[in-house]
Amino acid sequence: MALEPDHVELGRINRRALLKFAAAGAVLSFGTDPLSAQGLRVVVAGAGIIGASIAYHLARAGAQVTVVDQEGPATHASRGTFAWINATWAKQPRDYHALNQAGLSGWKSLQRLLNIPIRWNGSLEWFEQPQRQERLKQQIHEQAVWGERARFVSSDELAMLEPGVNFRGAQNVAYSENDGALDPVLATNALLDAAAGFGATIQYPCVLNDVMRRSGRVTSVTTTHGEIKADKVVLATGGAQGVGQRIADFEIPQRSTPGVIALTEPLPPLLNRVLVAPGIHLHQRQDGRIVLGEQSGAPSNEAHAKRLQARPRRFPNNTFAQQHTGRMIETAARFLPAIKHVKVEQVYIGWRPLPLDGHPVLGFSPAHADVYLAVMHSGVSLAPIVGQLAASEIINGVSTGRLDEYRPDRSFQSVKRY
């Protein structure tokens, strides 16, 4: 789960674009025509955090929304995410960073409206390699220029911020004060419950089979629950393979990658902030459970390649799972000694939906103007702003202009951003 871009962009951003994103994050529903929303029937395929946010904003604006998912809310990528809400140095270039900043602002609004527990205590991050630490200095300076409350903290301040953490003599630990973390399953369900409160229907397990059209326009979808009348369809199906081609006649170039997330038993307060330490990510939820995310990913060998071909979400047996989580706990205990003997309650292999260039894909299919695509990594950070902007485009049927860099018909280049 390392978040390391190939480069750091120090160029200037169009000021109008930055102001657009700041304004977008300040409100929950904007740019939607209530008359256009009334009677508009939208089927959202995918009940992860992105699908849930789009469904919520659509329903809140007055659209008739049905959400379908083949298993249930937050059962795929949203369950297997570390759920760090951030707009840190890895979010490049600057307009994408601004989009993430708007996402953080949106979460603060949703937290108040929907009573979603979010810990906003920031994050602490450092690397072991001196050369990488030097780059971090440049990146944190850039963050400050871009409006982030990011700085380096002294060892004395570290001891006050995280008295239970052994920083092992680390120098130049970066403190990003705006960052937060949440429970993605809880947040997804809160969004879906709120959407249902505005009249949305949530159906699962329910598989989207096909789209029915008349004169080139969507009239309904067929599912394992039967036919559902629809005017527009949203594909928020994450890294699911083949859905885009089957429903939208367009497949998003992806290189979905696995990452292991472990969840401990509830513990007394041990950790105040997101800790991005060498080899491991940690944060503690309000229920006391500590979330661990590995940074290294699966080894590059034939055995692992074969094991991952079927995109499993669980380890093949309990022995493998215990060995893997044991190594994660051992790494984490180097920095948080109190975690050494805790019990791991859950371990999950999350498959991150990662478009080839690392950026979101948002917009109507080039082949069908009534099928909207919404696939991305950083879904947790982006969910609020994506829900707002996508709902506006779906209801109005026109581009907002704010997402022009992320359209499905762009030229995808393979860029290792994460």
C-alpha positions in Angstrom: 0.0 0.0 0.0 2.9 2.3 -0.6 1.8 5.6 -2.1 4.8 6.7 -4.1 4.4 8.7 -7.4 7.1 8.6 -10.0 7.6 12.4 -9.7 6.6 15.5 -7.8 5.0 18.2 -9.8 6.0 21.7 -8.8 4.2 23.5 -11.6 1.4 26.0 -11.2 -2.3 25.3 -11.3 -5.0 27.2 -13.0 -6.4 29.4 -10.1 -10.0 29.1 -11.5 -9.8 25.3 -11.3 -8.6 25.4 -7.7 -11.5 27.8 -6.7 -14.0 25.5 -8.5 -13.0 22.5 -6.3 -13.0 24.6 -3.2 -16.5 25.8 -3.9 -17.6 22.2 -4.8 -16.5 20.9 -1.4 -18.3 23.6 0.5 -21.8 22.2 -0.3 -23.4 18.8 -0.6 -25.7 19.3 -3.6 -25.0 21.9 -6.3 -25.6 22.5 -10.0 -28.6 20.1 -10.2 -31.9 21.0 -11.8 -34.7 19.8 -9.5 -37.1 19.6 -12.5 -34.6 17.3 -14.3 -34.2 15.1 -11.3 -37.9 14.6 -10.8 -38.9 11.3 -12.4 -35.4 10.5 -13.5 -34.8 6.8 -12.9 -31.2 5.8 -12.2 -29.8 2.3 -11.5 -26.5 2.4 -9.7 -24.6 -0.9 -10.0 -22.2 -1.2 -7.1 -22.8 -0.6 -3.4 -19.3 0.3 -2.5 -18.5 3.7 -1.1 -18.5 5.4 -4.5 -21.8 3.9 -5.6 -23.3 4.7 -2.2 -22.2 8.4 -2.4 -23.5 8.8 -6.0 -26.8 7.1 -5.0 -27.1 9.4 -1.9 -26.6 12.6 -3.9 -28.9 11.5 -6.7 -31.7 10.6 -4.3 -31.2 13.7 -2.2 -31.6 15.8 -5.4 -34.9 14.0 -6.2 -34.0 11.2 -8.6 -35.6 7.7 -8.4 -32.6 5.6 -7.5 -32.1 1.8 -7.3 -28.8 0.4 -6.1 -27.9 -3.2 -7.0 -24.9 -5.2 -5.8 -24.1 -8.8 -6.4 -23.2 -9.4 -2.7 -24.0 -6.4 -0.6 -22.8 -3.0 0.7 -19.0 -2.6 0.9 -18.2 -6.2 0.2 -15.3 -5.7 -2.2 -12.8 -2.8 -2.5 -14.5 -0.6 0.1 -14.2 -3.4 2.7 -10.5 -4.0 1.9 -9.3 -0.4 2.1 -7.2 1.2 4.7 -9.7 4.1 4.7 -7.2 6.9 5.1 -8.8 10.2 4.1 -6.0 12.4 2.7 -4.8 14.9 0.2 -1.1 14.3 0.7 2.0 14.5 -1.5 1.0 11.4 -3.5 -2.0 13.1 -5.0 -0.4 14.5 -8.2 -0.7 16.8 -10.1 -2.1 19.8 -8.3 -5.6 19.7 -9.8 -6.0 16.1 -8.6 -4.7 17.2 -5.2 -7.4 19.9 -5.2 -10.1 17.3 -6.0 -9.0 15.3 -3.0 -9.0 18.4 -0.8 -12.6 18.9 -1.9 -13.2 15.3 -0.9 -12.0 15.9 2.6 -14.2 19.0 2.9 -17.1 16.9 1.7 -16.5 14.3 4.4 -16.7 17.0 7.1 -20.1 18.0 5.8 -21.3 14.4 5.6 -20.0 13.7 9.1 -22.3 16.4 10.4 -25.3 15.5 8.3 -25.2 11.7 8.7 -23.3 11.3 12.0 -20.5 9.3 10.5 -17.6 8.7 12.9 -14.4 10.1 11.5 -11.1 10.8 13.3 -9.6 14.0 12.1 -6.3 13.9 14.0 -4.0 13.9 11.0 -1.2 11.5 9.9 2.5 11.0 10.7 4.7 9.6 7.9 8.4 8.9 7.4 10.7 6.6 5.6 13.8 4.7 6.6 15.9 5.5 3.5 17.8 8.8 3.8 17.4 9.5 0.1 13.6 9.0 0.3 13.5 11.2 3.4 15.2 14.0 1.4 12.5 13.7 -1.2 9.8 13.9 1.5 11.2 17.3 2.5 10.6 18.6 -0.9 7.1 17.1 -1.0 6.0 18.5 2.3 7.2 21.9 1.2 5.1 21.5 -1.9 2.1 20.5 0.3 2.4 23.7 2.3 2.5 25.8 -0.9 -0.7 24.0 -2.0 -2.6 24.9 1.1 -2.1 21.7 3.2 -1.4 22.0 6.9 1.7 19.8 6.5 5.0 20.2 8.3 7.8 18.4 10.0 7.7 17.8 13.8 10.4 17.6 16.4 11.0 14.5 18.5 9.6 16.4 21.5 6.4 17.1 19.7 6.2 13.5 18.4 6.3 12.3 22.0 3.3 14.5 22.8 1.4 13.6 19.7 1.9 9.9 20.0 3.3 8.9 23.4 2.8 5.2 22.7 4.8 5.1 19.5 8.4 4.3 19.2 9.7 6.4 16.3 13.0 4.6 16.4 15.1 7.7 16.2 13.3 8.9 13.0 14.2 12.3 11.8 11.9 14.6 9.8 8.6 13.0 10.5 5.9 14.6 8.3 2.7 15.7 10.1 -0.3 16.2 7.8 -2.9 17.8 10.1 -5.9 17.7 7.8 -6.0 13.9 7.4 -8.5 11.5 8.9 -9.7 8.0 8.8 -13.0 6.2 9.0 -14.7 2.8 9.0 -15.5 2.4 5.2 -18.2 -0.3 5.8 -20.0 1.9 8.4 -19.7 5.0 6.1 -21.0 3.1 3.1 -24.0 1.9 5.0 -24.7 5.4 6.4 -24.8 6.8 2.8 -27.0 4.0 1.6 -29.4 4.4 4.6 -29.6 8.1 3.9 -30.3 7.4 0.2 -33.0 5.1 1.3 -34.4 7.8 3.5 -34.8 9.9 0.3 -36.6 7.0 -1.4 -33.8 4.9 -2.9 -34.2 1.2 -3.2 -31.2 -1.1 -2.3 -31.2 -4.6 -3.7 -28.7 -7.3 -2.9 -27.6 -9.9 -3.7 -28.6 -8.7 -7.2 -26.6 -9.0 -10.4 -26.9 -6.5 -13.2 -27.3 -8.8 -16.3 -28.0 -6.4 -19.2 -29.3 -3.0 -20.3 -32.4 -2.8 -22.5 -32.6 0.0 -25.0 -35.1 1.5 -27.4 -33.9 3.9 -30.2 -30.5 3.8 -28.6 -31.7 5.0 -25.2 -31.8 3.0 -21.9 -35.3 1.9 -20.9 -34.6 -0.7 -18.3 -32.1 -3.1 -16.9 -32.4 -6.8 -16.3 -31.2 -8.3 -13.1 -31.5 -11.5 -11.1 -34.3 -9.7 -9.2 -36.1 -9.0 -12.5 -36.5 -6.0 -14.7 -36.0 -2.4 -13.4 -37.1 0.6 -15.3 -34.3 3.1 -15.9 -33.3 6.1 -17.8 -29.6 6.1 -16.8 -27.2 3.5 -15.4 -24.1 4.2 -13.2 -21.3 1.6 -13.1 -19.5 2.0 -9.8 -18.3 -1.6 -9.9 -14.7 -1.0 -8.9 -12.2 -3.5 -10.3 -14.9 -6.0 -11.4 -13.8 -7.4 -14.8 -15.9 -7.4 -17.9 -18.8 -5.3 -16.6 -17.8 -2.1 -18.5 -17.6 -4.0 -21.8 -20.8 -5.9 -21.2 -23.0 -2.9 -20.1 -21.3 0.2 -21.5 -19.4 -1.3 -24.5 -16.3 0.3 -23.0 -13.6 -1.3 -20.8 -11.5 0.9 -18.5 -7.8 0.0 -18.7 -6.9 -1.1 -15.2 -4.1 -2.7 -13.3 -6.0 -3.6 -10.1 -3.6 -4.6 -7.3 -4.1 -6.5 -4.1 -3.4 -5.3 -0.6 -3.9 -6.9 2.8 -6.0 -5.2 5.5 -6.1 -6.6 9.0 -8.4 -5.6 11.9 -7.6 -6.3 15.5 -9.8 -6.9 18.5 -11.0 -3.7 20.3 -8.2 -2.2 22.3 -7.9 0.8 24.8 -6.7 4.0 23.2 -3.2 3.4 21.8 -2.9 5.5 18.7 -4.2 9.0 18.0 -3.3 9.5 14.3 -2.8 7.6 11.1 0.7 6.2 11.3 2.4 5.7 8.0 5.6 3.9 9.2 8.2 2.0 7.2 6.5 -1.3 6.0 3.1 -0.7 7.7 0.1 1.6 7.9 -1.8 1.9 11.2 -4.8 3.8 12.6 -7.2 3.1 15.4 -11.0 3.4 15.0 -13.3 4.9 17.5 -14.5 1.4 18.4 -10.9 0.6 19.6 -10.0 -1.7 16.7 -6.6 -1.0 15.0 -6.5 -1.2 11.2 -3.2 -2.5 9.7 -2.4 -2.1 6.0 0.7 -3.6 4.5 2.9 -1.5 2.2 4.9 -4.1 0.3 2.2 -6.0 -1.6 2.4 -9.6 -2.8 5.8 -11.1 -3.7 6.5 -11.2 -7.4 6.8 -15.0 -8.0 5.0 -17.6 -9.9 3.3 -19.2 -6.9 1.7 -15.9 -5.8 0.8 -15.1 -9.4 -1.2 -18.3 -9.7 -2.8 -17.9 -6.3 -3.9 -14.4 -7.2 -5.3 -15.2 -10.7 -8.8 -15.7 -9.3 -8.6 -12.4 -7.4 -9.3 -14.0 -4.0 -10.5 -11.9 -1.0 -9.4 -14.4 1.6 -6.3 -16.4 2.1 -6.5 -20.1 1.0 -6.6 -21.3 4.6 -6.3 -20.0 8.2 -2.6 -21.0 8.5 -1.6 -18.7 5.6 -3.7 -15.9 7.1 -2.2 -16.3 10.5 1.3 -16.3 9.1 0.7 -13.2 7.1 -1.0 -11.3 9.9 1.7 -12.4 12.3 4.3 -10.7 10.1 2.1 -7.5 9.9 1.8 -7.4 13.7 5.5 -8.0 14.1 6.2 -5.0 11.8 3.7 -2.9 13.6 5.0 -3.7 17.0 8.4 -2.2 16.1 6.6 1.2 16.2 3.6 0.4 18.5 4.9 -2.1 21.1 1.5 -2.4 22.8 0.1 -4.2 19.8 2.6 -7.1 20.0 0.2 -9.8 21.4 -3.2 -8.6 20.2 -5.7 -10.8 18.4 -6.5 -10.2 14.8 -10.2 -10.6 14.2 -10.3 -10.1 10.4 -8.0 -10.2 7.5 -9.0 -9.3 4.0 -7.4 -9.0 0.6 -8.6 -5.8 -1.0 -8.4 -5.5 -4.8 -7.9 -1.8 -5.5 -9.7 -0.5 -8.7 -6.8 1.3 -10.3 -7.1 2.8 -13.7 -3.9 2.5 -15.7 -2.8 6.0 -15.2 -3.7 6.0 -11.5 -6.5 8.7 -11.8 -10.3 8.3 -11.5 -12.5 7.5 -14.5 -15.6 9.6 -14.4 -18.1 10.3 -17.1 -20.5 8.9 -19.6 -19.4 5.9 -21.7 -18.0 7.0 -25.1 -20.4 4.3 -26.6 -23.5 5.2 -24.6 -24.5 8.6 -23.4 -26.7 7.2 -20.6 -24.3 4.9 -18.9 -22.0 6.7 -16.4 -18.6 5.2 -15.4 -17.2 5.8 -11.9 -14.1 3.8 -11.1 -11.1 4.9 -9.1 -8.5 4.3 -6.4 -8.6 6.8 -3.5 -12.3 6.1 -3.5 -12.6 6.8 0.3 -11.0 10.3 0.0 -12.9 11.2 -3.2 -16.4 9.7 -2.4 -18.1 12.9 -1.3 -17.0 15.2 -4.1 -17.4 12.4 -6.7 -20.9 11.8 -5.5 -21.7 15.5 -5.8 -20.2 16.0 -9.3 -21.4 12.7 -10.8 -25.0 13.3 -9.5 -24.9 16.8 -11.1 -23.7 15.4 -14.5 -26.2 12.5 -14.4 -29.2 14.6 -13.6 -28.3 17.5 -16.0 -27.0 15.3 -18.7 -24.1 17.6 -19.3 -20.5 17.9 -18.2 -19.7 20.1 -15.2 -16.2 20.9 -16.6 -14.7 20.0 -13.3 -13.9 16.4 -14.3 -12.6 16.9 -17.8 -9.2 15.4 -16.9 -10.8 12.2 -15.8 -13.0 11.2 -18.7 -13.2 7.6 -20.0 -12.1 8.6 -23.5 -8.8 10.1 -22.4 -5.5 8.6 -23.5 -4.4 6.2 -20.8 -0.7 6.0 -20.0 0.8 3.5 -17.6 1.9 5.6 -14.6 2.9 4.1 -11.3 1.4 6.6 -8.8 0.8 4.1 -6.0 
